[in-house]
Amino acid sequence: MWGINMKKTLSAMLALLLLSGIAVSCSDGAGDKVSETVPQSAVVADVTSAEVEDTGNASVKDNLPEDLDLGGMTVQIYSFSFETYDIIGKGEETGDVVLDAVYRRTKSVAERLNADIKWSDSPQEKWTDFSSELNTVIMAGDDVWQIVFAAGNATIQSNRGALFTDLKDSEYLDYSQPWWWEEAMAEVSFDGKERKYLVGDIALSNYLKAGCYYFNKNIYADLYGDPNDLYETVIGGDWTVDRLIELSSGAYQDLNGDSAVNDGDLYGLKLGNAEYLKHSEYGFDVRHYYRDENGYPVLDYDIDRGQKATDKLYQLLFDTMGNVYQTDYVPNSDFAQRHTFFHASQLMAAFSDELRKMEDDYGIIPYPKLDEDQTEYHNLLHNSSSFVTIPITCKNVPEVCAVIEAMCSESFRSVVEPFYETAMKTKYSRDSDSGKCIDIIHDVTKKNLAYEYNGQFGAGNLIADLLSNKKTNFSSTCEKQVSAANKKIAKAIAKLEAEQG
C-alpha cells in the first residue's frame, strides 16, 4: 500500500523545500523554518538516470525477513523540513533522478512490507514551535505519529529526549550495516549507549547539512594563478586558517572607490550568522568534552587551543581587510554575483538556483584547519539535519523499526549513488577536484555532543558565542561557564539514573 497525506499542496512544498530554499535552522534563538535570506525558487535537478555511477551499493542486502508482512499497517511519518529529500521526493516520478529515487525508495518499502506509509509536515514555521508541538502531541499520549524526522535543535537542544523510544535493542534495526552512521548516533547519545536519535542514509539532509567553503575560481585565477593549486593545498592537508587569511585579504577590492569596506566592494570573505562561527569553531578540532567511566559527558576544553582558535577567528573576521562578519546569513546570491571571494556555507548551497546559474566557476572545499599540527580536517554536521525517531506513544515499535531499516537500507542501495556520486560530486560540482574535496568533507563530517546539547547545558559554543559579540577572552570565561554547564549535566545524570532505578 502506498498513501500520501499532504497538508500543503505539492507546489507550495516544493517552493519551500527544494534545495535552493532549504533553510539553515538556527541552533540558538527562534530561528525560522526558512531562515537564510535566499530566494525560495524551486530547483529542478537535471541529472538523468544514464549519468548515475554504479558504486556497488545495489547488491548489499539487509537482514529483514524476506516474508515480513505488516498486513497493511499504517505508518504515519511526521516532519518539519527536508521532506522532499528525506521522505517523499516530489510525490511522483518526474524524471529528476535524485527525487525520483527518494520517491521510489519509500514506495518500494511500502510495497515490500505491505505497509501503508503516509506522511505529513508540520505547519509550524519555527523549529522552536515544532519542538513545542512535538511535546504537546506526544505527551497527550495518542499514537498519532509512528516516525518523526526531527532535527537536533528540535529534540536534543530542546531537551525533548523523553518523547522518544530508545531503540538500541530493536529487533529489526541492524546498526552494523553500512547505511547507519554509528559514530554519529553514539555521539548524540547522552550516555553513549542509547539510540533515540537515528542517523544514516535514510535522510539526505545528513549529506546536505555538512559544512563547506566555496571559492570563486575565476577570481582565484585572476589573482593567484591556477585554482587547482588550492585544491592541492586542501588534498595535501595544508588548508589552514592562515592560508584563508592570506588569500581572502589579497582578494579584497574597493570597487566603488570610497576607501571604505562596504557592500559596494569585493569582499575576501563574508561570514554570516553565528551558525557558521560554530562550523568554524568545530572545524579547528578544539577538545570540548570527554566521557567519564560511565559514558556520560564532561565538558572539558583544551584552554590553550581554544584561545588560539578564538584569536585566529578574530584575526580572520575582524582584523583582515576585506573580511566581514555579519549577524544575518549571507545569501548565496552574494557569492554568485561576485560580491565575495569565499563563501562559508554547507553542501546544500551547491543545489541552489543562484549557484547553478553562477557564471563564474566555483570550487568546494572543507572548513580550514586551525594550524598545520591539526592531523585532519573537521567538518560539523549541522544540528538541523534529520534524526529519525519513534515517539514513546508508538504501539508497534518492532514493525515500525522494520520500516525504518528497510527505508535506510534501500536509500543505501538506490538513493545515495544518484545523489552523492552523480548529483553532488558531478552535476553540482564544477570540476573533478571539487569531487575529491567533497569526499574529504564526507569522510570528516561529524556530529558533536557539546554542540548538540548546548541548548540544555550551555558552554558548547564558547568560541562562537564570544566572537559573535566581538570578544576574545576565552581563557577567562571558559572555567566559569564550563563549571556551570557540568553542574547541569550532573543534575541530568542524577535524574536519568533515578528514573532507571
C-alpha positions in Angstrom: 0.0 0.0 0.0 1.2 3.5 -0.7 -0.5 6.5 0.8 0.4 10.2 0.8 -1.1 12.6 3.3 -0.2 16.1 2.3 -1.3 19.1 4.4 0.1 21.5 1.9 0.0 21.5 -1.8 2.9 19.9 -3.6 3.8 23.1 -5.4 3.9 25.1 -2.2 6.0 22.4 -0.5 8.5 22.4 -3.4 8.8 26.1 -3.3 9.9 25.9 0.3 11.8 22.7 0.4 13.8 22.2 -2.8 17.4 22.8 -2.2 17.6 26.3 -3.3 15.3 27.1 -0.5 16.1 24.7 2.3 16.8 26.7 5.4 19.6 26.6 7.9 17.6 26.4 11.1 19.4 28.3 13.8 20.6 26.3 16.8 20.1 29.2 19.1 17.2 31.6 19.2 13.9 31.4 17.5 15.1 30.5 14.0 12.5 30.5 11.3 11.8 27.4 9.2 13.2 29.4 6.3 15.9 31.4 7.9 18.5 32.0 5.2 17.9 35.2 3.2 18.0 33.4 -0.2 15.3 33.2 -2.9 13.0 30.3 -2.4 12.6 29.4 -6.0 12.3 25.7 -6.8 15.3 23.9 -8.2 14.6 21.1 -10.6 17.7 18.9 -10.8 18.5 17.7 -14.4 20.5 14.6 -13.7 19.3 11.7 -15.8 19.4 8.1 -14.9 22.1 7.4 -17.5 24.5 9.5 -15.6 24.3 7.6 -12.3 27.5 6.0 -11.3 27.3 2.4 -10.0 29.4 2.0 -6.9 28.1 -1.4 -5.9 25.7 -0.5 -3.2 22.8 -2.1 -5.0 24.0 -5.6 -4.3 24.1 -5.2 -0.5 21.1 -6.7 1.2 19.6 -6.1 4.6 18.7 -8.8 7.1 15.0 -8.3 7.3 13.0 -11.5 6.9 12.0 -12.0 3.2 8.5 -12.9 4.2 7.9 -10.0 6.6 4.4 -8.7 6.0 2.9 -5.9 8.1 -0.6 -6.6 6.9 -1.3 -3.1 5.6 -0.4 -1.4 8.9 -0.5 2.4 8.6 2.9 4.1 9.4 2.5 7.9 9.7 5.7 9.9 9.2 5.8 13.4 10.5 8.5 16.0 9.8 9.4 19.7 10.0 11.5 20.2 6.9 13.5 18.4 4.2 10.6 16.2 3.3 11.5 16.4 -0.3 15.0 14.9 0.1 14.4 12.8 3.2 11.0 11.2 2.7 8.9 11.7 -0.4 10.7 13.3 -3.4 8.0 15.1 -5.5 5.3 12.5 -4.6 5.6 11.1 -8.1 8.1 10.3 -10.7 9.1 13.4 -12.8 12.4 12.5 -14.4 14.6 14.0 -11.7 16.8 11.1 -10.9 17.5 12.1 -7.2 14.0 13.0 -6.2 12.6 10.0 -8.2 15.0 7.8 -6.3 13.7 9.1 -2.9 10.1 8.6 -4.1 10.7 5.1 -5.4 12.6 4.2 -2.2 9.6 4.9 0.1 7.1 3.4 -2.4 9.1 0.2 -2.7 9.4 -0.2 1.0 5.6 0.2 1.4 5.1 -2.5 -1.2 7.8 -4.8 0.1 6.5 -4.8 3.7 2.8 -4.4 2.8 2.6 -1.1 4.8 0.5 2.0 4.2 3.2 4.7 4.5 1.8 8.2 4.9 3.5 11.4 5.7 2.6 14.9 6.7 4.7 18.0 7.5 4.3 20.4 10.4 2.5 23.7 9.9 5.0 25.3 12.2 7.4 27.9 10.7 9.9 27.9 13.6 11.8 24.9 14.8 11.2 26.1 18.4 7.4 25.9 17.7 7.9 22.5 16.1 9.7 21.3 19.3 6.8 22.5 21.4 4.3 20.8 19.0 6.1 17.5 19.4 6.0 17.9 23.2 2.3 18.7 23.2 1.1 16.0 20.9 3.3 13.1 22.2 2.7 13.9 25.8 -1.0 13.8 25.1 -0.5 10.0 24.8 -2.1 9.3 21.4 -0.4 7.2 18.8 -0.6 9.9 16.2 2.9 9.5 14.5 4.9 6.4 14.3 8.0 8.0 12.9 9.2 11.6 13.3 12.0 13.1 11.3 13.2 15.7 13.8 16.4 17.7 13.9 18.7 18.1 16.9 17.6 21.6 17.5 14.0 20.5 18.0 15.0 17.4 20.1 18.3 17.3 21.8 18.8 21.1 22.2 15.2 21.5 23.3 15.5 18.7 25.9 12.8 16.5 24.3 14.6 13.2 24.8 11.8 11.8 27.0 9.5 11.9 24.0 11.3 9.2 22.0 11.9 5.5 22.3 15.3 4.1 23.0 16.0 1.8 20.0 19.3 0.3 21.0 17.9 -3.2 21.2 15.3 -3.1 18.5 14.5 -6.4 16.8 15.0 -5.2 13.2 17.5 -2.4 13.3 21.0 -3.5 12.4 23.4 -0.7 13.2 26.4 -2.7 11.9 25.2 -2.2 8.4 26.9 0.5 6.2 23.7 2.6 5.9 23.8 3.5 9.6 26.1 6.2 10.8 27.1 4.5 14.1 29.7 7.1 15.1 27.2 9.9 14.7 24.5 8.1 16.7 26.9 7.3 19.5 28.0 11.0 19.5 24.5 12.4 20.1 23.6 9.8 22.7 23.8 11.3 26.2 25.2 8.2 27.8 26.9 6.9 24.6 24.6 3.8 24.6 21.0 4.8 24.0 19.7 5.1 20.4 16.9 7.6 20.5 18.2 9.6 17.5 19.0 7.6 14.4 21.3 8.9 11.8 22.0 7.4 8.4 21.5 7.3 4.7 17.7 7.3 5.2 17.9 11.1 5.2 19.8 13.0 2.5 19.8 16.1 4.8 22.7 14.2 6.6 24.7 14.9 3.4 23.3 18.4 2.6 23.9 19.9 6.1 27.7 19.2 6.1 29.7 22.5 6.3 31.9 23.6 3.5 33.6 26.6 1.9 33.0 27.8 -1.7 35.6 29.9 -3.6 35.4 31.8 -6.9 37.8 30.1 -9.3 37.8 32.9 -11.7 38.9 35.4 -9.0 41.5 33.0 -7.8 42.9 32.6 -11.4 43.0 36.4 -11.8 44.9 36.9 -8.5 46.9 33.8 -7.8 47.0 31.6 -10.9 45.8 28.0 -11.3 42.8 27.3 -8.9 44.0 23.7 -8.8 46.7 24.9 -6.5 44.2 25.5 -3.8 42.7 22.0 -4.3 46.2 20.6 -4.0 46.6 22.5 -0.8 43.4 21.0 0.6 44.1 17.5 -0.6 47.7 17.7 0.8 46.3 18.6 4.2 47.7 22.1 4.3 44.5 24.1 4.1 44.6 26.3 7.3 43.0 29.4 8.6 46.3 31.3 8.0 46.1 30.4 4.3 42.5 31.5 4.3 43.5 34.9 5.8 46.3 35.3 3.2 44.0 34.5 0.2 41.0 36.4 1.4 42.9 39.6 2.3 44.6 39.6 -1.2 41.2 39.3 -2.9 39.6 42.4 -1.4 38.9 45.2 -3.9 37.5 48.7 -3.2 35.3 48.6 -6.3 33.3 51.7 -5.5 36.4 53.7 -4.7 35.1 55.2 -1.4 38.0 54.0 0.7 35.6 52.1 3.0 34.9 48.4 3.2 31.2 48.1 2.3 28.7 46.3 0.1 29.9 48.0 -3.0 33.2 46.2 -2.8 34.5 42.7 -3.5 35.0 41.1 -0.1 37.5 38.4 0.6 35.1 36.6 2.9 31.7 37.4 4.2 30.7 35.1 7.1 27.2 35.4 8.2 25.4 34.3 11.4 26.8 32.6 14.5 25.9 29.2 13.0 28.9 29.5 10.7 31.1 30.6 13.6 30.2 27.3 15.1 31.1 25.4 12.0 34.5 27.3 12.1 34.9 26.5 15.8 34.3 22.8 15.4 36.5 22.8 12.3 39.5 23.6 14.5 39.5 20.4 16.5 39.4 22.0 19.8 38.6 19.5 22.6 35.2 20.4 24.1 34.5 17.4 26.3 35.3 13.8 27.2 33.1 10.9 28.5 33.5 9.6 32.0 33.8 5.9 33.0 30.0 5.5 32.7 29.8 7.1 29.3 28.4 10.5 30.4 29.8 13.7 29.0 32.1 16.1 31.0 32.8 19.4 29.4 36.5 20.0 29.3 38.0 22.4 26.8 41.6 22.5 25.7 42.2 26.0 27.0 45.3 26.8 25.0 44.0 25.6 21.7 40.6 27.2 22.4 42.3 30.6 23.0 44.3 30.1 19.8 41.2 29.3 17.9 39.4 32.3 19.2 42.3 34.6 18.4 42.7 33.2 14.9 39.0 33.6 14.1 39.0 37.1 15.4 42.0 37.9 13.1 40.2 36.3 10.1 36.9 38.2 10.6 37.8 41.5 12.3 41.5 42.2 11.6 41.7 41.2 8.0 41.0 43.9 5.4 38.0 43.0 3.3 36.6 40.3 5.5 33.4 40.8 7.5 31.2 39.1 10.0 27.5 39.8 10.0 24.7 38.5 12.2 22.4 37.8 9.2 23.0 34.9 6.9 25.0 35.8 3.8 22.7 34.9 0.8 24.1 32.6 -1.9 23.5 35.4 -4.3 26.3 37.5 -2.8 28.7 34.8 -3.8 27.1 34.0 -7.1 27.2 37.7 -8.1 30.9 38.1 -7.3 30.4 40.2 -4.1 32.7 37.8 -2.1 35.6 35.6 -2.9 35.0 33.0 -0.2 31.5 31.8 1.0 31.1 29.9 4.2 28.1 27.6 3.9 27.0 24.0 3.6 26.9 21.5 0.7 23.2 22.2 0.2 24.1 25.6 -1.3 25.5 23.8 -4.4 21.9 22.9 -5.3 20.7 26.5 -5.1 19.4 28.2 -8.2 21.9 31.0 -7.6 25.0 28.7 -7.7 23.6 26.6 -10.5 23.2 29.8 -12.7 26.5 31.3 -11.5 28.6 32.4 -14.5 32.0 32.2 -12.8 33.2 28.7 -11.8 33.5 27.9 -8.2 35.2 25.3 -6.1 34.1 23.4 -3.0 36.5 22.8 -0.1 36.2 21.9 3.6 36.5 24.3 6.5 40.2 25.0 7.2 42.3 23.6 9.9 43.5 25.8 12.8 47.1 25.0 12.1 49.5 22.6 10.5 49.6 20.5 13.6 46.0 19.5 13.2 46.1 16.0 11.8 42.8 16.1 9.8 40.0 18.4 8.7 36.9 18.5 10.9 33.5 19.4 9.4 30.4 19.9 11.5 27.1 18.2 10.6 24.6 20.9 11.4 22.0 20.3 14.1 19.2 20.9 11.6 19.9 17.6 9.8 17.4 14.9 10.3 17.2 12.4 13.1 14.8 9.5 12.7 12.9 8.9 15.9 10.0 6.8 17.2 7.7 8.6 19.7 7.0 6.8 23.0 3.4 6.6 22.1 4.0 4.2 19.2 2.3 0.9 19.8 4.0 -1.1 17.1 7.7 -0.3 17.6 9.2 -3.5 16.1 7.1 -3.2 13.0 8.0 0.5 12.6 11.6 -0.3 13.1 11.4 -2.7 10.2 10.1 0.1 8.0 12.9 2.3 9.1 15.5 -0.4 8.5 14.1 -1.0 5.0 14.0 2.7 4.2 17.6 3.2 5.3 18.9 0.1 3.5 17.1 1.0 0.3 18.5 4.5 0.5 21.9 3.0 0.6 21.2 0.8 -2.4 19.3 3.2 -4.7 19.4 6.8 -3.4 22.9 7.6 -2.3 24.6 6.8 -5.6 22.4 9.2 -7.7 22.5 11.9 -5.1 26.1 11.8 -3.8 28.2 10.3 -6.6 26.3 11.8 -9.5 24.4 14.9 -8.5 26.7 16.2 -5.7 30.1 15.2 -7.0 29.5 15.6 -10.7 26.4 17.7 -11.6 26.7 20.4 -8.9 30.5 20.5 -8.8 32.3 22.4 -11.5 35.3 20.1 -11.7 36.6 16.7 -10.6 38.8 18.2 -7.9 35.8 19.5 -6.1 34.5 16.0 -6.1 37.7 14.9 -4.4 37.2 17.6 -1.8 33.6 16.6 -1.3 34.9 13.1 -0.5 37.2 14.7 2.1 34.2 16.6 3.5 32.1 13.5 3.7 34.8 11.5 5.4 35.5 14.1 8.2 32.0 15.5 8.8 30.8 14.6 12.3 28.2 15.3 14.9 29.4 16.8 18.2 27.8 16.2 21.5 28.8 19.6 23.1 27.3 21.4 20.1 24.1 19.3 20.0 23.5 19.6 23.8 24.4 23.3 24.1 20.8 24.3 24.5 20.4 22.1 27.5 23.7 22.7 29.3 25.4 25.6 27.7 29.1 26.2 27.2 29.1 24.1 24.0 29.8 27.0 21.6 32.0 29.2 23.7 34.3 30.4 20.9 31.4 31.3 18.6 29.5 33.0 21.4 32.5 35.2 22.2 33.2 36.1 18.6 29.6 36.9 17.8 30.0 39.6 20.4 33.4 40.5 19.1 35.2 39.3 22.2 38.3 37.1 22.7 38.5 36.5 26.4 38.2 32.7 26.0 40.5 31.6 28.8 38.9 33.9 31.4 35.3 32.9 30.6 35.8 29.2 30.0 36.2 27.9 33.6 33.1 29.7 34.9 30.8 28.6 32.0 32.1 25.1 31.9 31.6 24.6 35.6 28.0 25.8 35.4 27.4 23.5 32.4 28.8 20.5 34.2 26.6 21.1 37.2 23.6 20.9 34.8 24.9 17.7 33.3 25.3 16.2 36.8 21.7 17.0 37.6 20.6 15.4 34.3 22.6 12.3 35.1 21.1 12.0 38.6 17.6 12.4 37.2 18.2 9.8 34.5 19.6 7.3 36.9 16.8 7.8 39.3 14.3 7.2 36.5 16.1 4.0 35.6 16.0 2.8 39.2 
